[in-house]
């Protein structure tokens, strides 16, 4: 696939997702205007993230915590798309993911309500990594567990979480094996994801102030498939929501090539 063809395929397939996940339309337009070939993709998005990080650090220096939180959150979200389907540069992709996670980690305690980093061990040395947010003034809220999909990370859910928090629900956005920081301890495998979700279920019972008997699992895109397949691992499950995800993978060969390429990278397949 040529560089221009890949750019066209990514934009055609994911343009609505950029907007739905909180990228400003003007930022999106300016960033894509700087992309003439796939070789430009990561640089263009990183430049946009650099501007937001600089604004965030300036706001922090001036004591403007709310403004700093938003700028740093946007910097992290922009880096999410800098590493988007960057399958041909695994080292750079991992570096961008780590920078994204670091920036969001700085923004997290400044958010309203704050996001608390949560590390859940499973299968010995492996970890599912997430962020917990609790709605203010609500005693024992129910919990929404948010699962990212292919090319997604927990940081991306900073756009979704407020919809639940404003309605008095707590959120736990979590990455399993193969996803974001979760990929550093384990590749994606269905069986490993089941283990991770079972560990998440056990951890929920120990979260102070959350009603562990009222849990809903929400997954977007491939995360919807994961929610349907593994949500039952969580005790107290009251429902599963699949947003635009497949019920199964029987139509894999009909997917756009760049999506199939991303999935092969996700599972560690050779080709």
C-alpha positions, 0 to 999 in steps of 0.5 A: 500500500502506497503512502498516499493510499494509506492516508486516504484509507485512514482518513476515509475510515476514521475521519468521524472517529477523530471528531467523535473522540474530541479532536477539534475540527480546526485542529483536524483540518490543519493537521491533515493539511500538513499530511501529503504522504503517510511519512508525514502522518506522525510528524503532523499530529505530533506537532499539534500535540507539541503546541497543546503541551506547551500551552498546558505547561504555560498554564501550569506555570501560571497556576491555571490548573483547569486550563492546564488539565484541558491542554495536557489532555488534548495533547495526549489525545492528539498523540493517540492519533499520531501513533494511529496504525503506525505499524511500520515503525513499532519503536516510534509508535511505542515512544508516542504511546508512552509520551501520550500516557505520560501527558495524560498521567499529568492531566489526570489529577487535574481533571474534574472529577480527577482520574486516578490511575489504577493498575490491576495485576493478573496472571502473575506479571501482567497488568491491566492499566486504567483510570477510575473517576468518581462523580462528585456528591454521589454515594455508591454510584454504579460503575461503567467499565470502558473498553477500548478497541483496535487502535484505541487506548484508555486515554481516548475515553476522556471524551466519553467519561463525562457523559456518564459522570454527569449522570452520577455514574463512576467510570473505569477506563481500562486497557487489557492485553495488546492495548496501550500500556497493557500491551507492554505486559502481554500481547492480545489473546482472547484467553488473556483478555478473559483473565484480565477482565476477571481480575478487573471484576475482582478489583471492582469489589475493592473500590471504596465508594462504588457499588460493585453490584451495579456494573455495565461494560461499554466497548467501542469498535473492537472493544464492543466485541470484547465487551460482549465476549468477556463482560460476563467475567465481571460479577455484578454485571447488569448490562453490556453495550457494544458501540459500532463493534462486531459480534464476531470476526467472520467478516474480517476479509471484507474489512479495509486493508489498513484495518486488517493490517492494524489487526495483524499488528494487534495480535502479533501476526506475521502477515 
